[in-house]
Amino acid sequence: MSTDRNRPAPPTPDDHWKTIDAVMRRHAYSPHALVETLHAAQEAFGFLDKPTLAYVAAWLRVPLSRAYGVVSFYHLFRTRPRGRQLCVVCAGTACYIKGAEAVLAGVERQLGVRDGETSADGEVSLLSAHCVGQCGLAPLVLLDDDVLGKTTAEEVVSQIAARRPPAVEALETA
């Protein structure tokens, strides 16, 4: 990958930078390629940290504040690693009316994690979504690729616990 005096080298020696550079090159390093390039970077690394944002911003000739603004505006971008499990509580109108707020609050309380955060053990990321388009199943939670319809916080937490890998100690005693 070529660099010039005003643009940085990749933050790490990772080969994923070649893919990200290809996306930027395909768009002639245009500032208009910011969202697509950020998608490619997040797909490659799982989240967007400050060195990644700075690298992309420099190559696309946009202020770092603009790159951060895009990342903080769109909920699909993450600035921290995602947990092993992803729990998304629908907060659309139908789900809200049917108790999504209580489901979210219960999951937050029982797991000790807030909306938009990942648990300290890196196991679960909790998010709320404006609407997932399955209003007949309200209140609805997406747990990884599974839909939990007409659910409660207790059912969600139970499903999360059932998906956790067995403890190392249990494996050693078997």
N, C-alpha and C positions, 0 to 999 in steps of 0.2 A: 504494500500500500504506500502510495507516495504521500509525502507531506510537504508543506512549504513553510516559510518562516513564520507566518501568522497563524498557522493551524497546528494543533497538537498531534503528537503520535497517540496511538491507542493507549488508554490507561493501563491495560494489562496485555500480556502476550497472547491472550486467548484467540483461537482461530475464528471465533464467532464475529470478530470485528471485520473479517473479510466479507461476510454476508451483509453486515450493516453498511459497510462501505459500498458494496454493490448496489444497494437500494439508493443510497445518496447519489452515486455515479449515474445510475439509470435516469435520475431526475436532474442531472447536470448540477448537483449540489445546490438546487434551488431552495429557498426558504419555504416554498410551498410543499416540500417533501417532509416537513417536520413531523406531522402526525404519523405518516407511513413509516418513517425512520424510527420513531419512538416505539411503534408497534413491533418492528423488527428487533429492536434492542431488547424490549421486554420479553419477546418470545425467546430470544437467545439466552438471556440471563435470568429471567423470571421476575425481575423488578428493575426499576430505574433509579440508580443511586446518583449522587452529585457528580462524580467523575464521568459517568456515562452521559448525563445531561450536558455537562460542560463540553465534552468531546463533540457531541452531535450539534450543539448550538454553534460551536466555533466553525465546524465544517460547513454548516448551512448558513452561516453569516446572520444569525439571529441572536439577540441578547439572551443570556442565560435566564433572565427573568421571564422572557416569553416562553422558553421551553418549560420552565417550572410552572408557569401559568397554565399551559396546555395540560400538563400532567396533573395538576391539582384540580383542574376543572372537570376533566373526564374521569368518572369513577372507575373505568376499566383499567386505568394506569395505577401501578403500585410503586411506592418509593421504598418499600421494605419487602423482604422475602415473604411469600405467602406461606401459610401453614400447610401441613400435610393434607388436612381436610379443609374444604371451603364450605361455609354455612352462610347462605344468603336468605334473609328474611324479606319477603315481599311486603312492601309498605304502600302498595297501591290502594286506591279508595276502597274496593271491596274487601281486601285483606285487612285494612285498617278498621273498617266497620266491624269485621268479624273477629277482631282481637289481636292483630299482628303486633300492636304496641306492647301488649302483655307478653306475647311470645318472645319478642326481642328482649324486653326487660328481664324476663325469666332466664333466658339463655345467658344474657350478660351476667346476671347474678350468680347462676349456678356454675358457670365456667370461669368467672373472674376476668372476663374480657369485654371490652366495649366495642360498639359498632365502629368498624373501620380499623380494628386492631387485630393482632395475632397474639394468641396466648403465649405466656412466658416460656412454655416448653416447646413452642413452635408447632404444636399439634393442630390448632384450629384457628382459621381466620374467619372473623364474623363481619358480615356486611349486610346492609339493607339496600334494597333496590326499589326504584320508583314503581315499577310494575313489571311482572313477568308474563302477563297475558293469559293467566289460567284462573280467572276470577271465580269460576264455579268450584274451585278447590280451596277457597279462602277459609282460614288463613293458611298461606302456603309458604313452605321453606324448601329451598334447593340445597341438598346436601350432596356435595360433589356432583355427580350426574343424575342423582335420584330426586324425584319430586315427592315431597311429603305434604299431602293435602289434608285440610281440615285437622290441623295438628296443634299440639300444645308444646310449651317449653319443655315439659318433662319428657314427652315423646322424642323431641329433637335431641335433648341431652342424652337420652338412653341410646338413640341411634348412633350418636357420636362416640359414646363409650364402647358400643359394640364393635365399632370399626377401628378402635385403637389396636396397635400391634401388642401382642402379649409381652409382658415385662421380661426383661433379660433374666431376672432371677427364676421366673417360671420355666424358661427354656433350659437353664442350667440344672434344675432339679429333675427335669424329665428324663 
